[in-house]
Amino acid sequence: MAETKRAAIIGVVTISDRASIGLYEDQSGPAIMAYLARILISPFHIVRRIIPDGFESVRDALIELADAEHCDLILTTGGTGPAPRDLTPEATLAAAPRELPGFGELMRQESLKQVPTAILSRQIAAHRGACLVINLPGKPASIETCLNAVFPATPYCLDLIGAAYLETDAAILKSFRPKQ
């Protein structure tokens, strides 16, 4: 009997003081969800959060999503710049201490092709057990640029850390897994 793969649980976290209190309509979280719906062909469901900027709010949300909601992947948007309340990378490392520096390096490299201010971005990726956390910028166009850059390696990374299986639509975005 073939083993049935479980649906992945994906956290989508918008980090914004204004969006968290309703002063600003979040466009970044919906952009992430639309991207996932377009490229993934394996089953998944979303756990959504909109939280204020700051170290504790982000750290606590990531821990709760990883430990209580059992997310396999968490995609954050916002809080990665140099402003005083942009503490998403620090909070991510507090919640998920094993950094994967290649993700941030590649996201910045690809973003620099679009805008010179990409050098100000501090997005990272790290994991907490079997949960991968990827910090994304706050602009929807930048989110797509960054996800297109790192998502080809993301499903295999999830395999390696023991998370749920993700499969992309190869006609849209081909993910890489070594030949068995």
Residue frames relative to the residue before (quaternion, step in Angstrom):
aa qw qx qy qz dx dy dz
M 1.0000 0.0000 0.0000 0.0000 0.00 0.00 0.00
A 0.4367 -0.7135 0.4881 0.2490 3.59 -0.81 0.99
E 0.4677 -0.6691 0.5055 0.2794 3.53 -1.09 0.80
T 0.3104 -0.7386 0.5693 0.1845 3.57 -0.92 0.91
K 0.3356 -0.7348 0.5555 0.1972 3.54 -0.84 1.00
R 0.4204 -0.7107 0.5057 0.2501 3.57 -0.93 0.88
A 0.5804 -0.5651 0.4533 0.3719 3.53 -1.24 0.45
A 0.4501 -0.6705 0.5222 0.2743 3.55 -1.02 0.83
I 0.2575 -0.7186 0.6223 0.1735 3.54 -1.19 0.62
I 0.0584 -0.8160 0.5743 -0.0306 3.55 -0.60 1.20
G 0.2497 -0.7562 0.5910 0.1284 3.55 -0.77 1.08
V 0.0798 -0.7557 0.6488 0.0406 3.55 -1.03 0.85
V 0.0220 -0.8297 0.5535 -0.0685 3.56 -0.44 1.28
T 0.1573 -0.7513 0.6363 0.0763 3.54 -0.76 1.11
I 0.1381 -0.7921 0.5934 0.0370 3.55 -0.79 1.09
S 0.3425 0.7158 -0.5229 0.3112 3.54 -0.27 1.33
D 0.4591 -0.6707 0.5083 0.2844 3.56 -0.81 0.99
R 0.7155 0.4727 -0.2637 0.4416 3.58 0.78 -1.03
A 0.6737 0.4841 -0.3071 0.4663 3.60 0.89 -0.84
S 0.6524 0.5450 -0.3234 0.4157 3.59 1.01 -0.77
I 0.7459 0.3305 -0.2200 0.5349 3.62 1.19 -0.40
G 0.6095 -0.6269 0.3235 0.3618 3.56 1.25 0.37
L 0.4768 0.6749 -0.4471 0.3425 3.64 1.17 0.28
Y 0.7625 0.2263 -0.0962 0.5984 3.54 1.27 -0.37
E 0.3681 -0.7193 0.5383 0.2393 3.58 -0.89 0.88
D 0.3988 -0.7260 0.5138 0.2234 3.53 -0.67 1.12
Q 0.0827 -0.7893 0.6075 0.0330 3.56 -0.81 1.01
S 0.5984 0.6096 -0.3488 0.3856 3.57 1.19 -0.51
G 0.6500 0.5101 -0.3196 0.4639 3.60 0.88 -0.87
P 0.6730 0.4726 -0.3058 0.4797 3.62 0.85 -0.87
A 0.6115 0.5420 -0.3568 0.4527 3.63 1.08 -0.63
I 0.6359 0.5105 -0.3252 0.4788 3.60 1.01 -0.77
M 0.6743 0.5010 -0.3028 0.4501 3.59 0.85 -0.94
A 0.6451 0.5086 -0.3185 0.4731 3.61 1.00 -0.79
Y 0.6217 0.5378 -0.3333 0.4618 3.58 1.03 -0.78
L 0.6745 0.4929 -0.2956 0.4635 3.58 0.84 -0.96
A 0.6481 0.5199 -0.3178 0.4568 3.59 0.95 -0.86
R 0.6744 0.5021 -0.2873 0.4589 3.57 1.07 -0.73
I 0.8010 0.3534 -0.1837 0.4469 3.63 0.81 -0.89
L 0.6933 0.4828 -0.2967 0.4452 3.64 1.07 -0.56
I 0.1595 -0.7804 0.5971 0.0953 3.54 -1.04 0.83
S 0.5870 0.5295 -0.3791 0.4809 3.59 1.26 -0.12
P 0.5960 -0.5952 0.3913 0.3708 3.61 -1.13 0.53
F 0.1118 0.7696 -0.6219 0.0917 3.54 -1.10 0.79
H 0.0779 -0.7594 0.6329 0.1289 3.52 -1.30 0.21
I 0.4444 -0.7170 0.5006 0.1943 3.51 -1.24 0.73
V 0.1206 -0.7119 0.6848 0.0979 3.51 -1.21 0.73
R 0.1670 -0.8484 0.5020 0.0164 3.55 -0.44 1.28
R 0.0216 0.7736 -0.6331 0.0177 3.57 -1.11 0.77
I 0.0716 -0.7228 0.6830 0.0770 3.54 -1.26 0.63
I 0.0377 0.8297 -0.5463 0.1084 3.55 -0.43 1.26
P 0.5605 -0.5965 0.4378 0.3720 3.60 -1.19 0.38
D 0.6147 -0.5056 0.4532 0.4014 3.52 -1.35 0.33
G 0.5195 0.6433 -0.4770 0.2980 3.55 -1.30 0.31
F 0.6388 -0.5721 0.3756 0.3514 3.51 -1.19 0.61
E 0.7357 0.4434 -0.2605 0.4407 3.60 0.59 -1.14
S 0.6479 0.5299 -0.3337 0.4336 3.60 0.90 -0.87
V 0.6910 0.4624 -0.2810 0.4793 3.57 0.92 -0.88
R 0.6485 0.5216 -0.3230 0.4507 3.60 0.83 -0.95
D 0.7032 0.4792 -0.2752 0.4474 3.56 0.79 -1.03
A 0.6389 0.5167 -0.3290 0.4654 3.61 1.01 -0.76
L 0.6657 0.5011 -0.3106 0.4575 3.60 0.92 -0.83
I 0.6476 0.5034 -0.3217 0.4730 3.59 0.95 -0.81
E 0.6572 0.5070 -0.3111 0.4629 3.59 0.93 -0.88
L 0.6710 0.4908 -0.3058 0.4641 3.61 0.90 -0.84
A 0.6824 0.4748 -0.2917 0.4731 3.60 0.96 -0.80
D 0.7884 0.3802 -0.1822 0.4480 3.58 0.73 -1.07
A 0.7726 0.3447 -0.1905 0.4981 3.61 0.87 -0.89
E 0.7406 0.3783 -0.2191 0.5102 3.60 0.99 -0.79
H 0.3251 -0.7941 0.4563 0.2356 3.59 1.36 -0.20
C 0.1627 0.8004 -0.5545 0.1593 3.57 0.94 0.88
D 0.3688 -0.7014 0.5723 0.2111 3.52 -1.17 0.75
L 0.7778 0.0868 0.0082 0.6224 3.53 1.13 -0.79
I 0.0521 -0.7614 0.6451 0.0384 3.57 -1.04 0.81
L 0.1089 -0.7685 0.6294 0.0391 3.53 -0.87 1.04
T 0.1224 -0.7920 0.5961 0.0500 3.55 -0.65 1.14
T 0.1057 -0.7667 0.6278 0.0827 3.54 -1.25 0.47
G 0.7643 0.3317 -0.2717 0.4817 3.53 -0.87 1.03
G 0.7905 0.3686 -0.2544 0.4178 3.50 -1.33 0.38
T 0.5649 0.6274 -0.3801 0.3780 3.60 1.17 0.40
G 0.5358 0.6361 -0.4033 0.3817 3.60 1.23 0.12
P 0.6677 -0.5266 0.3573 0.3863 3.58 -1.27 -0.25
A 0.4162 0.7115 -0.4811 0.2986 3.64 1.21 0.03
P 0.6668 -0.5503 0.3236 0.3844 3.60 -1.09 0.64
R 0.7424 0.3915 -0.2428 0.4864 3.66 0.96 -0.73
D 0.5148 0.6246 -0.4252 0.4052 3.61 1.26 0.05
L 0.1760 0.8201 -0.5109 0.1883 3.53 0.20 1.33
T 0.2732 0.8023 -0.4954 0.1906 3.58 1.21 0.37
P 0.6785 0.4806 -0.3393 0.4399 3.67 0.76 -0.79
E 0.6520 0.5085 -0.3210 0.4618 3.59 0.95 -0.84
A 0.6686 0.4928 -0.2930 0.4736 3.59 0.96 -0.88
T 0.6127 0.5476 -0.3458 0.4529 3.57 1.06 -0.74
L 0.6950 0.4677 -0.2840 0.4664 3.58 0.87 -0.90
A 0.6029 0.5342 -0.3626 0.4687 3.60 1.15 -0.49
A 0.7173 0.4250 -0.2409 0.4968 3.59 1.07 -0.76
A 0.7883 0.1477 -0.0302 0.5965 3.56 1.05 -0.83
P 0.1295 -0.8920 0.4271 0.0719 3.57 0.38 1.22
R 0.6501 0.5103 -0.3375 0.4505 3.63 1.16 -0.20
E 0.1822 -0.8322 0.5199 0.0635 3.54 -0.03 1.36
L 0.1890 -0.7281 0.6496 0.1101 3.52 -1.27 0.71
P 0.2231 -0.8601 0.4389 0.1335 3.60 0.32 1.25
G 0.5658 0.6286 -0.3898 0.3645 3.61 1.08 -0.56
F 0.5898 0.5809 -0.3701 0.4216 3.60 1.08 -0.65
G 0.7072 0.4564 -0.2662 0.4697 3.58 0.75 -1.04
E 0.6261 0.5455 -0.3353 0.4450 3.55 1.00 -0.83
L 0.6976 0.4669 -0.2731 0.4699 3.59 0.87 -0.96
M 0.6345 0.5253 -0.3451 0.4498 3.62 0.94 -0.77
R 0.6663 0.4855 -0.3080 0.4749 3.59 0.93 -0.82
Q 0.6319 0.5425 -0.3281 0.4458 3.58 0.96 -0.87
E 0.6963 0.4539 -0.2769 0.4821 3.60 0.86 -0.91
S 0.6488 0.5227 -0.3183 0.4523 3.59 0.99 -0.78
L 0.6072 0.5705 -0.3492 0.4288 3.59 1.08 -0.67
K 0.5884 0.5632 -0.3673 0.4490 3.59 1.18 -0.43
Q 0.7039 0.4503 -0.2414 0.4934 3.58 1.26 -0.46
V 0.8207 -0.0200 0.1026 0.5617 3.56 0.87 -0.98
P 0.4761 -0.7035 0.4420 0.2881 3.64 -0.83 0.92
T 0.6119 0.5669 -0.3595 0.4182 3.62 1.14 -0.40
A 0.4051 0.7114 -0.4780 0.3183 3.62 1.24 0.08
I 0.5744 0.5907 -0.3889 0.4121 3.60 1.16 -0.42
L 0.6167 0.5453 -0.3420 0.4531 3.60 1.25 -0.30
S 0.5703 0.6250 -0.3712 0.3824 3.57 1.23 -0.37
R 0.1678 -0.8021 0.5701 0.0588 3.54 -0.99 0.91
Q 0.2800 0.7896 -0.5177 0.1733 3.61 1.12 0.43
I 0.1092 -0.7796 0.6167 0.0077 3.51 -1.17 0.79
A 0.1993 -0.7084 0.6414 0.2169 3.51 -1.41 -0.16
A 0.0659 0.7708 -0.6288 0.0782 3.53 -1.13 0.75
H 0.2236 -0.7867 0.5449 0.1849 3.57 -1.17 0.15
R 0.2491 -0.7005 0.6564 0.1281 3.44 -1.36 0.66
G 0.7960 -0.1517 0.0657 0.5823 3.57 -0.14 1.24
A 0.8035 -0.2350 0.2120 0.5042 3.55 -0.79 -1.09
C 0.5928 0.5409 -0.3775 0.4621 3.60 1.13 0.56
L 0.2068 -0.7704 0.5964 0.0901 3.55 -0.72 1.13
V 0.1312 -0.7719 0.6198 0.0540 3.57 -0.94 0.96
I 0.0342 -0.7829 0.6212 -0.0038 3.57 -0.84 1.03
N 0.2625 -0.7510 0.5899 0.1383 3.57 -0.79 1.08
L 0.1019 -0.7917 0.6020 0.0210 3.54 -0.87 1.03
P 0.5714 -0.5735 0.4397 0.3890 3.59 -1.19 0.36
G 0.6164 -0.6124 0.3822 0.3146 3.56 -1.30 0.18
K 0.6443 0.5194 -0.3352 0.4503 3.61 1.16 -0.36
P 0.5435 -0.6540 0.4131 0.3259 3.64 -0.81 0.94
A 0.6566 0.4934 -0.3338 0.4626 3.65 0.90 -0.78
S 0.6580 0.4984 -0.3045 0.4754 3.60 1.02 -0.75
I 0.5882 0.5653 -0.3608 0.4519 3.57 1.10 -0.66
E 0.6736 0.4875 -0.3033 0.4655 3.59 0.86 -0.92
T 0.6188 0.5411 -0.3394 0.4573 3.60 0.96 -0.83
C 0.7056 0.4675 -0.2652 0.4618 3.57 0.83 -1.00
L 0.6692 0.4869 -0.3128 0.4661 3.60 0.89 -0.83
N 0.6187 0.5318 -0.3496 0.4608 3.61 0.99 -0.73
A 0.6536 0.5228 -0.3072 0.4529 3.58 1.08 -0.73
V 0.8204 0.3102 -0.1414 0.4591 3.60 0.71 -1.05
F 0.5854 0.6325 -0.3852 0.3298 3.59 1.08 -0.49
P 0.5511 0.5945 -0.4323 0.3949 3.66 1.03 -0.36
A 0.7327 0.3872 -0.2287 0.5109 3.63 1.11 -0.58
T 0.5141 0.6947 -0.4028 0.3015 3.60 1.18 -0.41
P 0.6683 0.4932 -0.3439 0.4381 3.69 0.74 -0.81
Y 0.6638 0.4872 -0.3157 0.4715 3.60 0.96 -0.78
C 0.5958 0.5448 -0.3586 0.4686 3.60 1.07 -0.68
L 0.6454 0.5134 -0.3161 0.4690 3.59 0.96 -0.86
D 0.6054 0.5420 -0.3494 0.4666 3.60 1.03 -0.75
L 0.7039 0.5030 -0.2706 0.4222 3.57 0.81 -1.04
I 0.7340 0.3971 -0.2456 0.4933 3.61 1.04 -0.66
G 0.5745 -0.6368 0.3581 0.3690 3.60 1.28 0.09
A 0.4283 0.6909 -0.4694 0.3448 3.60 1.17 0.50
A 0.7166 -0.4270 0.3297 0.4421 3.55 -1.34 -0.01
Y 0.5449 -0.6214 0.4714 0.3078 3.53 -1.28 0.55
L 0.0632 -0.7742 0.6293 0.0247 3.56 -0.94 0.97
E 0.0623 -0.7813 0.6205 0.0266 3.52 -1.05 0.81
T 0.2735 -0.7655 0.5651 0.1411 3.54 -0.93 0.98
D 0.5241 -0.5673 0.5227 0.3610 3.52 -1.35 0.33
A 0.3633 -0.7829 0.4643 0.1990 3.58 -0.28 1.27
A 0.5924 0.5649 -0.3716 0.4379 3.61 1.15 -0.43
I 0.7147 0.3983 -0.2370 0.5239 3.60 1.22 -0.48
L 0.7773 -0.1166 0.1304 0.6043 3.57 0.85 -1.02
K 0.2194 -0.8033 0.5435 0.1059 3.55 -0.43 1.20
S 0.2309 -0.7597 0.5920 0.1376 3.56 -0.81 1.00
F 0.3696 -0.7398 0.5283 0.1925 3.55 -1.18 0.59
R 0.0778 0.7276 -0.6802 0.0424 3.50 -1.08 0.91
P 0.4990 -0.6517 0.4621 0.3357 3.62 -0.86 0.85
K 0.5641 -0.5814 0.4622 0.3609 3.55 -1.18 0.59
Q 0.4041 -0.7168 0.5184 0.2327 3.55 -1.00 0.85
